[in-house]
Amino acid sequence: MGRIVAQYELMPESTDVVLEDVNAAIPKALPAGVEMIDTKILPVAFGLMKIVLGIIIDDSVESIGTILEDALRNLPGIENVECISSALL
């Protein structure tokens, strides 16, 4: 198999969520075979912000995408997780 570079959007439950705290929790939440390479906090609209997460995924682990998305959804304050881009390395 190979490695995949991907970007995920993490949307908070509300404007009250402290995204810096969520950002700090991401590395501990990532499953084995996933490496964080970048995070950015970007505006969406009306004061709502989102996290854009850049990662490298070892796709030799079966169902790694589902495992990863479940781990990200379980972060406190995160309502929605979406893969916005991916490509083979």
A tleap script that builds the chain and sets N, CA, C and O, in Angstrom:
source leaprc.protein.ff14SB
mol = sequence {
  NMET GLY ARG ILE VAL ALA GLN TYR GLU LEU
  MET PRO GLU SER THR ASP VAL VAL LEU GLU
  ASP VAL ASN ALA ALA ILE PRO LYS ALA LEU
  PRO ALA GLY VAL GLU MET ILE ASP THR LYS
  ILE LEU PRO VAL ALA PHE GLY LEU MET LYS
  ILE VAL LEU GLY ILE ILE ILE ASP ASP SER
  VAL GLU SER ILE GLY THR ILE LEU GLU ASP
  ALA LEU ARG ASN LEU PRO GLY ILE GLU ASN
  VAL GLU CYS ILE SER SER ALA LEU CLEU
}
set mol.1.N position { 0.837 -1.179 0.000 }
set mol.1.CA position { 0.000 0.000 0.000 }
set mol.1.C position { 0.878 1.238 0.000 }
set mol.1.O position { 2.058 1.165 -0.344 }
set mol.2.N position { 0.312 2.375 0.384 }
set mol.2.CA position { 1.071 3.608 0.328 }
set mol.2.C position { 0.677 4.589 1.405 }
set mol.2.O position { 0.103 4.242 2.437 }
set mol.3.N position { 1.009 5.812 1.120 }
set mol.3.CA position { 0.681 6.884 2.058 }
set mol.3.C position { -0.194 7.904 1.344 }
set mol.3.O position { -0.056 8.146 0.145 }
set mol.4.N position { -1.080 8.482 2.102 }
set mol.4.CA position { -2.029 9.451 1.582 }
set mol.4.C position { -1.851 10.760 2.342 }
set mol.4.O position { -1.733 10.759 3.568 }
set mol.5.N position { -1.832 11.862 1.624 }
set mol.5.CA position { -1.875 13.168 2.260 }
set mol.5.C position { -3.319 13.648 2.145 }
set mol.5.O position { -3.923 13.565 1.076 }
set mol.6.N position { -3.868 14.151 3.252 }
set mol.6.CA position { -5.277 14.542 3.255 }
set mol.6.C position { -5.477 15.808 4.073 }
set mol.6.O position { -4.681 16.147 4.949 }
set mol.7.N position { -6.571 16.494 3.757 }
set mol.7.CA position { -6.983 17.656 4.522 }
set mol.7.C position { -8.387 17.409 5.033 }
set mol.7.O position { -9.267 16.969 4.293 }
set mol.8.N position { -8.583 17.697 6.312 }
set mol.8.CA position { -9.885 17.547 6.935 }
set mol.8.C position { -10.332 18.882 7.501 }
set mol.8.O position { -9.523 19.663 8.002 }
set mol.9.N position { -11.635 19.133 7.414 }
set mol.9.CA position { -12.253 20.299 8.028 }
set mol.9.C position { -12.969 19.845 9.283 }
set mol.9.O position { -13.769 18.911 9.241 }
set mol.10.N position { -12.691 20.495 10.394 }
set mol.10.CA position { -13.350 20.202 11.655 }
set mol.10.C position { -14.192 21.413 12.034 }
set mol.10.O position { -13.668 22.503 12.263 }
set mol.11.N position { -15.501 21.206 12.097 }
set mol.11.CA position { -16.420 22.291 12.422 }
set mol.11.C position { -16.857 22.180 13.878 }
set mol.11.O position { -17.258 21.108 14.330 }
set mol.12.N position { -16.780 23.288 14.610 }
set mol.12.CA position { -17.170 23.265 16.020 }
set mol.12.C position { -18.686 23.273 16.195 }
set mol.12.O position { -19.437 23.573 15.267 }
set mol.13.N position { -19.110 22.937 17.402 }
set mol.13.CA position { -20.536 22.950 17.737 }
set mol.13.C position { -21.095 24.365 17.762 }
set mol.13.O position { -22.262 24.579 17.433 }
set mol.14.N position { -20.262 25.340 18.154 }
set mol.14.CA position { -20.714 26.730 18.245 }
set mol.14.C position { -19.504 27.656 18.250 }
set mol.14.O position { -18.359 27.206 18.221 }
set mol.15.N position { -19.778 28.952 18.288 }
set mol.15.CA position { -18.703 29.946 18.357 }
set mol.15.C position { -18.044 29.962 19.733 }
set mol.15.O position { -16.987 30.570 19.904 }
set mol.16.N position { -18.654 29.300 20.714 }
set mol.16.CA position { -18.113 29.271 22.074 }
set mol.16.C position { -16.976 28.266 22.245 }
set mol.16.O position { -16.266 28.317 23.249 }
set mol.17.N position { -16.787 27.365 21.301 }
set mol.17.CA position { -15.743 26.341 21.391 }
set mol.17.C position { -14.375 27.013 21.209 }
set mol.17.O position { -14.174 27.770 20.260 }
set mol.18.N position { -13.449 26.734 22.112 }
set mol.18.CA position { -12.093 27.289 22.037 }
set mol.18.C position { -11.278 26.368 21.122 }
set mol.18.O position { -10.828 25.301 21.538 }
set mol.19.N position { -11.100 26.798 19.879 }
set mol.19.CA position { -10.451 25.936 18.889 }
set mol.19.C position { -8.968 25.710 19.181 }
set mol.19.O position { -8.408 24.707 18.739 }
set mol.20.N position { -8.329 26.602 19.903 }
set mol.20.CA position { -6.935 26.385 20.282 }
set mol.20.C position { -6.820 25.157 21.188 }
set mol.20.O position { -5.847 24.408 21.098 }
set mol.21.N position { -7.816 24.950 22.065 }
set mol.21.CA position { -7.830 23.770 22.942 }
set mol.21.C position { -8.068 22.499 22.121 }
set mol.21.O position { -7.439 21.470 22.365 }
set mol.22.N position { -8.971 22.579 21.159 }
set mol.22.CA position { -9.234 21.427 20.274 }
set mol.22.C position { -7.967 21.101 19.495 }
set mol.22.O position { -7.580 19.938 19.376 }
set mol.23.N position { -7.330 22.134 18.970 }
set mol.23.CA position { -6.092 21.969 18.207 }
set mol.23.C position { -5.030 21.239 19.031 }
set mol.23.O position { -4.329 20.368 18.516 }
set mol.24.N position { -4.917 21.597 20.305 }
set mol.24.CA position { -3.928 20.972 21.184 }
set mol.24.C position { -4.250 19.500 21.451 }
set mol.24.O position { -3.347 18.708 21.721 }
set mol.25.N position { -5.525 19.134 21.376 }
set mol.25.CA position { -5.942 17.750 21.653 }
set mol.25.C position { -5.811 16.830 20.437 }
set mol.25.O position { -5.831 15.609 20.589 }
set mol.26.N position { -5.679 17.391 19.249 }
set mol.26.CA position { -5.664 16.577 18.023 }
set mol.26.C position { -4.541 15.546 18.011 }
set mol.26.O position { -4.822 14.378 17.742 }
set mol.27.N position { -3.276 15.904 18.288 }
set mol.27.CA position { -2.205 14.890 18.179 }
set mol.27.C position { -2.436 13.657 19.056 }
set mol.27.O position { -2.087 12.545 18.660 }
set mol.28.N position { -3.023 13.844 20.249 }
set mol.28.CA position { -3.279 12.716 21.149 }
set mol.28.C position { -4.439 11.857 20.657 }
set mol.28.O position { -4.523 10.674 20.989 }
set mol.29.N position { -5.334 12.449 19.865 }
set mol.29.CA position { -6.521 11.724 19.398 }
set mol.29.C position { -6.266 10.914 18.126 }
set mol.29.O position { -7.032 10.004 17.808 }
set mol.30.N position { -5.202 11.239 17.402 }
set mol.30.CA position { -4.955 10.559 16.130 }
set mol.30.C position { -4.572 9.094 16.336 }
set mol.30.O position { -3.758 8.781 17.205 }
set mol.31.N position { -5.154 8.199 15.542 }
set mol.31.CA position { -4.814 6.776 15.660 }
set mol.31.C position { -3.416 6.487 15.102 }
set mol.31.O position { -2.836 7.312 14.395 }
set mol.32.N position { -2.894 5.321 15.425 }
set mol.32.CA position { -1.598 4.890 14.896 }
set mol.32.C position { -1.669 4.860 13.377 }
set mol.32.O position { -2.673 4.440 12.803 }
set mol.33.N position { -0.604 5.305 12.733 }
set mol.33.CA position { -0.559 5.333 11.281 }
set mol.33.C position { -0.991 6.666 10.688 }
set mol.33.O position { -1.038 6.817 9.468 }
set mol.34.N position { -1.308 7.638 11.551 }
set mol.34.CA position { -1.719 8.963 11.088 }
set mol.34.C position { -0.786 9.995 11.711 }
set mol.34.O position { -0.573 10.000 12.923 }
set mol.35.N position { -0.234 10.864 10.876 }
set mol.35.CA position { 0.719 11.885 11.319 }
set mol.35.C position { 0.183 13.269 10.952 }
set mol.35.O position { -0.150 13.526 9.795 }
set mol.36.N position { 0.102 14.157 11.943 }
set mol.36.CA position { -0.357 15.521 11.701 }
set mol.36.C position { 0.788 16.331 11.102 }
set mol.36.O position { 1.907 16.300 11.616 }
set mol.37.N position { 0.513 17.060 10.014 }
set mol.37.CA position { 1.554 17.889 9.408 }
set mol.37.C position { 1.243 19.377 9.491 }
set mol.37.O position { 2.150 20.203 9.384 }
set mol.38.N position { -0.036 19.734 9.680 }
set mol.38.CA position { -0.389 21.151 9.699 }
set mol.38.C position { -1.793 21.334 10.246 }
set mol.38.O position { -2.664 20.489 10.034 }
set mol.39.N position { -2.013 22.440 10.951 }
set mol.39.CA position { -3.374 22.848 11.320 }
set mol.39.C position { -3.481 24.353 11.147 }
set mol.39.O position { -2.525 25.100 11.352 }
set mol.40.N position { -4.670 24.767 10.767 }
set mol.40.CA position { -4.965 26.192 10.645 }
set mol.40.C position { -6.363 26.426 11.192 }
set mol.40.O position { -7.256 25.596 11.025 }
set mol.41.N position { -6.539 27.558 11.842 }
set mol.41.CA position { -7.867 27.984 12.269 }
set mol.41.C position { -8.282 29.097 11.314 }
set mol.41.O position { -7.629 30.137 11.229 }
set mol.42.N position { -9.383 28.862 10.593 }
set mol.42.CA position { -9.825 29.782 9.549 }
set mol.42.C position { -11.272 30.223 9.777 }
set mol.42.O position { -12.066 29.473 10.343 }
set mol.43.N position { -11.614 31.430 9.341 }
set mol.43.CA position { -12.997 31.901 9.492 }
set mol.43.C position { -13.946 31.207 8.520 }
set mol.43.O position { -13.572 30.841 7.405 }
set mol.44.N position { -15.196 31.036 8.980 }
set mol.44.CA position { -16.257 30.484 8.129 }
set mol.44.C position { -17.237 31.610 7.804 }
set mol.44.O position { -17.327 32.053 6.659 }
set mol.45.N position { -17.973 32.070 8.827 }
set mol.45.CA position { -18.924 33.173 8.665 }
set mol.45.C position { -19.490 33.565 10.025 }
set mol.45.O position { -19.607 32.730 10.922 }
set mol.46.N position { -19.838 34.835 10.170 }
set mol.46.CA position { -20.525 35.334 11.361 }
set mol.46.C position { -19.819 34.959 12.659 }
set mol.46.O position { -20.474 34.615 13.643 }
set mol.47.N position { -18.484 35.023 12.669 }
set mol.47.CA position { -17.710 34.727 13.865 }
set mol.47.C position { -17.390 33.259 14.075 }
set mol.47.O position { -16.626 32.921 14.979 }
set mol.48.N position { -17.953 32.385 13.266 }
set mol.48.CA position { -17.664 30.953 13.379 }
set mol.48.C position { -16.330 30.659 12.705 }
set mol.48.O position { -16.059 31.140 11.605 }
set mol.49.N position { -15.503 29.868 13.375 }
set mol.49.CA position { -14.203 29.474 12.847 }
set mol.49.C position { -14.193 27.958 12.668 }
set mol.49.O position { -15.041 27.254 13.216 }
set mol.50.N position { -13.218 27.460 11.891 }
set mol.50.CA position { -13.062 26.018 11.681 }
set mol.50.C position { -11.582 25.682 11.744 }
set mol.50.O position { -10.725 26.555 11.606 }
set mol.51.N position { -11.297 24.406 11.955 }
set mol.51.CA position { -9.923 23.909 11.912 }
set mol.51.C position { -9.744 23.166 10.593 }
set mol.51.O position { -10.561 22.318 10.234 }
set mol.52.N position { -8.676 23.488 9.878 }
set mol.52.CA position { -8.295 22.715 8.698 }
set mol.52.C position { -7.037 21.945 9.093 }
set mol.52.O position { -6.016 22.534 9.445 }
set mol.53.N position { -7.132 20.631 9.028 }
set mol.53.CA position { -6.091 19.722 9.503 }
set mol.53.C position { -5.425 19.027 8.327 }
set mol.53.O position { -6.104 18.412 7.504 }
set mol.54.N position { -4.119 19.116 8.241 }
set mol.54.CA position { -3.353 18.394 7.235 }
set mol.54.C position { -2.699 17.178 7.870 }
set mol.54.O position { -2.060 17.289 8.916 }
set mol.55.N position { -2.856 16.022 7.243 }
set mol.55.CA position { -2.320 14.784 7.812 }
set mol.55.C position { -1.745 13.885 6.727 }
set mol.55.O position { -2.055 14.021 5.544 }
set mol.56.N position { -0.902 12.968 7.169 }
set mol.56.CA position { -0.410 11.886 6.313 }
set mol.56.C position { -0.922 10.583 6.912 }
set mol.56.O position { -0.773 10.335 8.109 }
set mol.57.N position { -1.526 9.757 6.067 }
set mol.57.CA position { -2.159 8.517 6.511 }
set mol.57.C position { -1.440 7.331 5.886 }
set mol.57.O position { -1.213 7.302 4.676 }
set mol.58.N position { -1.082 6.354 6.710 }
set mol.58.CA position { -0.549 5.077 6.228 }
set mol.58.C position { -1.758 4.200 5.932 }
set mol.58.O position { -2.432 3.735 6.851 }
set mol.59.N position { -2.034 3.974 4.649 }
set mol.59.CA position { -3.265 3.262 4.295 }
set mol.59.C position { -3.145 1.739 4.366 }
set mol.59.O position { -4.024 1.030 3.877 }
set mol.60.N position { -2.075 1.233 4.964 }
set mol.60.CA position { -1.962 -0.218 5.124 }
set mol.60.C position { -2.861 -0.727 6.250 }
set mol.60.O position { -3.115 -1.928 6.348 }
set mol.61.N position { -3.343 0.180 7.096 }
set mol.61.CA position { -4.262 -0.194 8.176 }
set mol.61.C position { -5.679 -0.210 7.605 }
set mol.61.O position { -6.158 0.790 7.069 }
set mol.62.N position { -6.336 -1.356 7.727 }
set mol.62.CA position { -7.687 -1.492 7.195 }
set mol.62.C position { -8.641 -0.542 7.924 }
set mol.62.O position { -8.570 -0.412 9.146 }
set mol.63.N position { -9.509 0.103 7.202 }
set mol.63.CA position { -10.528 1.024 7.731 }
set mol.63.C position { -9.934 2.233 8.451 }
set mol.63.O position { -10.582 2.794 9.335 }
set mol.64.N position { -8.719 2.646 8.095 }
set mol.64.CA position { -8.079 3.763 8.783 }
set mol.64.C position { -8.883 5.055 8.625 }
set mol.64.O position { -8.898 5.882 9.537 }
set mol.65.N position { -9.549 5.239 7.486 }
set mol.65.CA position { -10.352 6.450 7.280 }
set mol.65.C position { -11.486 6.561 8.282 }
set mol.65.O position { -11.712 7.628 8.853 }
set mol.66.N position { -12.190 5.480 8.494 }
set mol.66.CA position { -13.294 5.457 9.457 }
set mol.66.C position { -12.778 5.655 10.872 }
set mol.66.O position { -13.359 6.409 11.652 }
set mol.67.N position { -11.685 4.977 11.201 }
set mol.67.CA position { -11.093 5.101 12.539 }
set mol.67.C position { -10.665 6.550 12.792 }
set mol.67.O position { -10.900 7.092 13.872 }
set mol.68.N position { -10.041 7.165 11.796 }
set mol.68.CA position { -9.589 8.547 11.914 }
set mol.68.C position { -10.768 9.500 12.097 }
set mol.68.O position { -10.760 10.333 13.003 }
set mol.69.N position { -11.775 9.380 11.245 }
set mol.69.CA position { -12.916 10.287 11.338 }
set mol.69.C position { -13.663 10.127 12.655 }
set mol.69.O position { -14.128 11.119 13.217 }
set mol.70.N position { -13.789 8.909 13.159 }
set mol.70.CA position { -14.420 8.690 14.466 }
set mol.70.C position { -13.608 9.366 15.570 }
set mol.70.O position { -14.181 9.980 16.471 }
set mol.71.N position { -12.285 9.257 15.507 }
set mol.71.CA position { -11.426 9.883 16.514 }
set mol.71.C position { -11.565 11.406 16.485 }
set mol.71.O position { -11.615 12.046 17.535 }
set mol.72.N position { -11.626 11.979 15.292 }
set mol.72.CA position { -11.765 13.433 15.172 }
set mol.72.C position { -13.143 13.898 15.633 }
set mol.72.O position { -13.257 14.946 16.269 }
set mol.73.N position { -14.190 13.134 15.322 }
set mol.73.CA position { -15.554 13.483 15.751 }
set mol.73.C position { -15.700 13.429 17.263 }
set mol.73.O position { -16.543 14.126 17.828 }
set mol.74.N position { -14.894 12.612 17.921 }
set mol.74.CA position { -14.972 12.476 19.378 }
set mol.74.C position { -14.210 13.563 20.122 }
set mol.74.O position { -14.227 13.587 21.353 }
set mol.75.N position { -13.543 14.461 19.406 }
set mol.75.CA position { -12.884 15.583 20.071 }
set mol.75.C position { -13.951 16.478 20.697 }
set mol.75.O position { -14.974 16.744 20.066 }
set mol.76.N position { -13.730 16.946 21.927 }
set mol.76.CA position { -14.723 17.805 22.581 }
set mol.76.C position { -14.966 19.085 21.777 }
set mol.76.O position { -14.023 19.768 21.378 }
set mol.77.N position { -16.244 19.396 21.546 }
set mol.77.CA position { -16.608 20.622 20.863 }
set mol.77.C position { -16.705 20.512 19.353 }
set mol.77.O position { -17.093 21.478 18.695 }
set mol.78.N position { -16.363 19.362 18.785 }
set mol.78.CA position { -16.419 19.194 17.326 }
set mol.78.C position { -17.739 18.541 16.937 }
set mol.78.O position { -18.115 17.491 17.458 }
set mol.79.N position { -18.435 19.196 16.001 }
set mol.79.CA position { -19.734 18.692 15.556 }
set mol.79.C position { -19.644 17.915 14.246 }
set mol.79.O position { -20.352 16.925 14.061 }
set mol.80.N position { -18.769 18.363 13.328 }
set mol.80.CA position { -18.716 17.739 12.009 }
set mol.80.C position { -17.271 17.639 11.523 }
set mol.80.O position { -16.459 18.536 11.752 }
set mol.81.N position { -16.968 16.530 10.847 }
set mol.81.CA position { -15.637 16.291 10.271 }
set mol.81.C position { -15.835 15.908 8.813 }
set mol.81.O position { -16.665 15.058 8.492 }
set mol.82.N position { -15.060 16.549 7.925 }
set mol.82.CA position { -15.182 16.241 6.504 }
set mol.82.C position { -13.810 16.251 5.843 }
set mol.82.O position { -13.016 17.169 6.047 }
set mol.83.N position { -13.542 15.218 5.049 }
set mol.83.CA position { -12.327 15.178 4.254 }
set mol.83.C position { -12.554 16.076 3.043 }
set mol.83.O position { -13.469 15.840 2.253 }
set mol.84.N position { -11.715 17.113 2.895 }
set mol.84.CA position { -11.913 18.056 1.804 }
set mol.84.C position { -10.948 17.824 0.639 }
set mol.84.O position { -11.162 18.330 -0.462 }
set mol.85.N position { -9.868 17.044 0.895 }
set mol.85.CA position { -8.981 16.669 -0.194 }
set mol.85.C position { -8.092 15.518 0.245 }
set mol.85.O position { -7.792 15.354 1.427 }
set mol.86.N position { -7.675 14.717 -0.746 }
set mol.86.CA position { -6.736 13.626 -0.465 }
set mol.86.C position { -6.020 13.252 -1.760 }
set mol.86.O position { -6.569 13.380 -2.854 }
set mol.87.N position { -4.775 12.783 -1.606 }
set mol.87.CA position { -3.978 12.370 -2.758 }
set mol.87.C position { -2.932 11.376 -2.290 }
set mol.87.O position { -2.467 11.436 -1.152 }
set mol.88.N position { -2.570 10.471 -3.169 }
set mol.88.CA position { -1.493 9.521 -2.874 }
set mol.88.C position { -0.149 10.238 -2.894 }
set mol.88.O position { 0.080 11.129 -3.712 }
set mol.89.N position { 0.726 9.844 -1.996 }
set mol.89.CA position { 2.092 10.390 -1.996 }
set mol.89.C position { 2.981 9.523 -2.848 }
set mol.89.O position { 4.172 9.806 -2.983 }
savepdb mol mol.pdb
quit
